Amino acid sequence: MTTTVDPGIFKAYDVRGLFGEQLNPDIAYRIGRAFARVIADMENTQPTELTLAVGRDMRLTAPEMATRYIDGILDEGSDVVSAGEVGTEMLYFTVGSRDLPGGLMCTASHNPKPYTGAKMVKRGAIALSGDSGIGEIRDMVMSDGLGEPAAERGEVTEVDIAADFREAAMKFIDPSRVRAMKVVLDGGNGMAGPMVGPLLDELPIDQVQTYWTPDGNFPDHEPNPLLPENRTFIVKKVLSEGAELGIAWDGDADRCFFIDDTGEFVAGDFLTALLAQSVLEKQPGGTILYDVRASRAVRDIVEAAGGKADVNRVGHAFFKTRMLKEGAAFGGEVSGHYYFHDFYNADSGTIPALLILELLSVKEKRMSELLAPLREKYFISGEINSEVADQDTKMREIAERYSDGETNWLDGVSVDYDDWHFNVRPSNTEPLLRLNLESLVSQDHMAQKRDEVLALIRS
């Protein structure tokens, strides 16, 4: 296998690429060694003083790749706590609950079958990013200047984290409050089945389990519920089963997505608002973070519930770091990442599922009824991508065109008016600008403003 390294595998928040072509076991070994060194630098110590956690998902290449990540870490003299085949948040939980200096999850998340990758975190389960850690790992791997292994190799300890993880997750709700209801579950042949399944088995819900067994061949559909074509099945199933709710997870199960009882997809910002409501009932007056793309529904609901709403940059490194610093109770991103202070500020695909089941039970309403007041008042475009060669110039042009609005440059350019607002931000990895727009007037007004801004972006 080639040892030439494609720098494109080093992304803003993780390492990802095609197995064999871009990422292979040899490169995994080098990443493992570099990861141990970077964490040692962050901890101001030597790799020989570290114990790092490693987990892997159900991808066919994961056992081989995880073994080589571990080999690299061990060859730096660091010890490894191996969690085996787990959901990504279980690896975060291993790092957080054991106060380890870092961890590496061998996963390509929601990507198609040929992909492999790694998500890496430092102490506190905070993601390494292009700004902190991943760039240094890239430089070491690209130069291949890793030298000889340490004189003494580290040791591996196998751990089964499942029982501790389930106990911690279930503390977020009162299981006795969850009522009987029929729920369609789409595990996408990823890690949701073994991770979330045993918790749902403890609740009085009538489960319609689909694609619930991990299978790296993904025989049914890609494990990315954000793409409408991957949701077609669960939407039809919710309707044909007469279910109250559908829940779909991505491949490594750190994100979950909801389909209401009418078969409609629940937007991530509306779900952030509902989850914030649930969290604030348990932690009155808490701070809730939401991203720059989100509907005003989030701020309105948080403030109505007595919480403090703060807008944040998109990206889990930004959310986790700020939550840790400010003690925010909860953070939600439009893309389906939901972070919980009492879960080491980590994103979870388990806790939102439990909280929504509890919320529907306590409110004695169906999902569509809970969402009706939001859907009648907030009209959102969803994210729309446009290819733009010079993103910065175009964003300045947008800011100038809408200079009569309130402009903010926290993450891309955000422009606010009383009855509508939008955010345009560049992609981290592609020549794209991403538009999210909302009207508080009507669906027609949203469409008119959306088309107006899009025309400027694409001109």
N, C-alpha and C positions, 0 to 999 in steps of 0.2 A: 504493500500500500504506500501511496505517496506521503512524503513528509512535508511537501510544500504546503504552506498554510495560506488560505484565502482570508485576508483581513476582514472581508465582509461578514464572517461568522460572528464577529464581536459586535453585538447590538447594543442599544441604549441600556437595556436592563438584563440581558442574558447572552448566552452563546447559543447560536442555532444555525443548522445547515443540513444539507443533504448527506446522509450516511454514505461513506465511501468516496463521494466526490469532494465534499468540503470538510467533513468531519469524520475521522476514523479513530480506531483504538490508539494508534500511535500519538495522534494529536491530543486525545483524551488524557493520556498519560502525562503529556507535557503541561496540559491545563491543570491537572491535579497537583503537579509539583509547583507550578507558578501560584496557584491558589493558596497553597500552604504558606508560601513566602509572603504573599500580599497580606494575608491575615496576620502573620507573625509581625510584619511591619506595623500594621494597625494596632496590634496589641503591645507593640514595643518590646518584643521578646524574640526568641529563636523558634523556628519550626519544631524543634525537638521538645519544646514545652507545651505544644498544642494537642488538644483532642478535638477533632472535627467530625461532624455528622455527615453521612452520605445516605441518600435514598434513591430509588429509581421507580419509574412508572412501568406500564405494561407493554411498552413497545418491544418489538421482536429483537431489536439490537441493544436494548437497555442492559441486560445482564452482562454482556461483553463490555459495553462502554463503561458501565459503573465499576466493573472490576478494574479497568485501566485507570479510571479517575482515582480509585482507592490505591492502586499500586503507586501512582505518582505521589500521592499524599504520604504514603508509608515510606517511600524512598527519600522523602525530606526529613524523616525521623519523627513525623507526627503520628499520633494514634488516631484511630478511626472508630466511631460508633456507627455501625451499619444497621440501618432501619429496614433494609430489604425493600420489598415492593410496597410502596405507600403512595397516598395522594400527596401532592406538594405541601399542603398545609400541615400534614403530619410531620414532614421534615422540619418545617418552621417551628412546630410545636416541640420537636426533639431539641432543637437549638435553644428555644426560649425557656422551656421547663427545666432543662439541665444547666442553664446558664453557660452554654458552650461558646467559644469564641467565633464559631462559624459553621456553615454547612453547605453542602452541594447536593442539588437534586438533579438527577439525570432524567431529563424530560424534554420533549419538544412541544409541550402544552397542547394546543388545539391544532397544530399543523398536520398536514396529511401524512400518510404512512411512511414515505421515504425519509422523513426528517428525524434528526436527533438533536440533542442540545443539553444545556445545563443552566439551571438557575442557581445563583450563588448568593449567600447571605453572610453578613458579619454578625458580631454579638448583638443580641436583641432581635435576631431574625430580620435585620434591616438589609434590604437588597443592595448588592454591589451594583454600580451603574457605570456608564461611560465617564461620569464625572469623578467617580470614586471606586477604584478597584479594577474595573474591567479593562480600562486602558492600560494599566500596568501589567495585567495578566497578558493582554494582547502583545505588548512589547517584548515580554520575556519569551512567549511562545514563538513569536515571529523570528526573534534573533537566535533562538535555540541555544542561548548561552547559559543553560542550566547547570552545566558541569556534572561532576560525579555525584552520585547519591550520597546521603549522609552515612557516616560510619556505622551507625546502628539504626536498623529499620524499625519503624513504628509497629504497633500491634493493633489488631482488629477485635472489637467486641461486638457480637451480634445482639441486637435488642428487639423486643417486640413492644412497640409503643402503643398498640391499638387500644388496650383497655384504659390506659391513662388518658389518651386522647379523647375517647368517648366520654369518659367521666367529666373531663374539662368542658367539652362541647355542650353536654346536657345541662350543665349549670346555668347556661344562658336562658333557659326556659323553666317553667313549672310544668312537667309532663302531664300532671293531673288535669291541667286546664285544656289540653288539646282534645277536641271533640272528634267523633267519628266523621270521616269524610272520604270520598273516593278521589285518589290522586294518581295521575299518570306520571311515571318516572322514566326518563330517558337517560341512561348512563352513557350512551354513545360508545359502548364497549371500552370505556375508560375506567378510572379508579373510583368512580362514585359508588358503584355497587358494594365493594368490600368496605369502603370507608364510611359512607353514610347509611348504607343498608341496615346494619345492626342497630343503629339509633332509631330509625323509622320503625323497625320491628317492635320496639318498645312502646310505640304510640298506637292509638286505636284507629289507624287509618287503613282504608281498603286500598292496598297498593296494586297498581297495574304496572308491573315491572317490565321494561323493554330494554333490550341491549344492555343488560345489567351485569353481564359477565365480561371481565377484562379480556380483550383480544386485540393484539397489536396489528392484526390484519384489517381491522375496521371493516368487517364484511357488510355493514348496514349503511352507514354514512360517516363522513368525516366528523371528528369530535369537536366541531366548532359551531355552537348554536347561534352565534351572532350572524351567520350567513342564513338568509331566509330559506334557501333550498334544503338546509339541514334541519329546519324546523317544520317542514311540511308534514312529516310523519306525526310528530307529537300534536300538532294542531288538529289534524284529522282524528287522532286517537282520543284526544280530550272530548271532542264533539261526539264521536261514535260511542264512547263509553259513558257519556253523560257525566263526566267527572267535574269536580269543583275546581280542579287546579291541575296544571301540568308543570313539572320541574325538569329542566334539562341541564346537564353539566358538560363542561368541556373535558378534554382528555385527561388532564392531571387533576381535575375536579376541584380546582381552587376558585372556580367561578360557577355560579348557577344562574339560570335564566328561567323566567316564569311565563306561562301561558294562562290567561284567565279562563273562566268557565264559558265564555262566549267564543273561545278559540283565538283571542287577540293576544299578541305579544305584549308583555309589560315592559315599557321603556325603562332603561337603567336609572334615569333621574327620578322617575315616579317611584321606582322601588326604593331608591335612596331615601325619598321622603317618608315612605311607609316604615322602613327600617329605623329611620331616625326617630319617628314617633314611638315606636316600640322601645328603643333604647332609652329615650327620655322618660318614659313611664317608670323605668327601673333606676335611672340615674338622673333625677330632676336637675335642670339647670346646666346640664352638660354641654360641652362644645362639640359641634358637628362640623366636619370638613366636607366640602363638596367641590367638584372640579369646575373649571371655567366654562365648560360646555353646557352645564346643567340648566334645567328649567328653573324659573323663579319659584316654582312650587316647593322646592327644597327649603329655601330661605323662609318662605311664608309659613310653611308647616312647622319648621323648627322653632321659629319665633312665637308662633301661636301656642306651641307646646312648652314655652318657657325656656327654650334652649338658646345657645349662642351659635349663629351660623357664620362660618368663615370660608371664603373661597380659596382654592388652592390650585397650584400647577398640576397638570396631568402627569401621572406616572407614580408607580408604587414607591420608589425610593423617596420621592418628595412627600408623599402622604405619610409613610411610616416615620420618616425623620421628624416631621412636624408634629405628628401625634405623640411621639416619644417626648419631644421637647416641651410641648404645651399641655400634655395630659388630656388631649381630646378623647371623648368617649367613643366616637364612631366616625368613620370616613367612608364616603361612597363615590365611586366613579361611574360615569355613564356607560363605560365598557363592561360593567358587571364585576368590578373588583370592589369588595366591601371589607373594610378593615375595622378591627375591634380592639380597643385599648386593653380589655381584660383577656385578650388572646395574643399577647405579645405584639400588639399593633399589626398583626399579620392579616392578610386577606384570606377569606374562608369561603368555601362553597357549601359548607355544612351548616354553619350558624345561621345564615340568612334563611335557609330552608326551614329550620326549626322555628325561628322567630316568626316567619310568615304563617306557618301552620298554627302557631299559638295566637297570633294576631287575628286571623280569620275566626278562630274559636272564641276568643274573648269578645270580639266585636259582633259576633253572631251574624256575620255578613259574608257574602261571596266576594271574590276578588274584584269582579266587575263593579260591584256596588261600592267597594272601598275606593276604586279608581274613578268612578263616575264624576265626583266633584272636581277632580284634577283634569280629566279629559274634557270637561265642559268649559274650563277656564284657561287652560294652558295649551297652546297649539304649537307643537314642536316639529321641526323639520327632520330630525335625525341627522346623522353625520353624512355629508356629501363631499366626496373627494374630487378635486380637479387637478390635472397636471399643469404645473406652472414652473417654468425654467428658473426665473429669478424671484424667489419667494419674498425676500425682504423688500424689494422695490414695490412689488404688488401690494404688500401689506401697508406700506407707507401711502400708496395711492388710495387704498381703501380708507385709511384713517383720515386722509385729506378730504375725500369725497363726503365722509360722514362726520366732519369736524364739528357740526352743530350738536352732536351727541356727546355723551360722557365717555371718554376713551381711556382704556387701561391696557398696559403692555405686560401684564403679569406672565402671560403665556400666549404668544401670538398677539393679535390685536382683538380686544373686546370693545364693542360699542353699545352703549345703553341709552335707550329712550324710555319714556314713561310706559308706553304700551307695546314696545317690542325691543329686542336686543339680539346681538349675535356675537359669535367668536369665530375668528379665522386663525388657524394655527398651522405651522408647517409640520410635515411628517419628519420623524427623526431619521428615517432610512431611505425615503424616496422623494423625487421632485414633485411633491403633492402639497396642495393647501386643502385643509379640512374645514368645512363650514358647518356650524351648528347655529340654528336661528330659531327664535320663538316669538310668537305674537300672543298678546293678551286680549286681542280683539276678536278674531275669528280664524277659521281654517283658511278661508279665502285670502284674508289679509296676510297670513303667514306665507301662503303660496306666492302672493304678489311680491312680498319683500324678499323672499328666498330667491325668486327668479331675477329680481333686480340686482341683488348682491352677486349672484352667480354670474350674471352677464358681465359685471365689472371684473370679477375674478378671471373670467375666461376671455376677456377682450384683449 
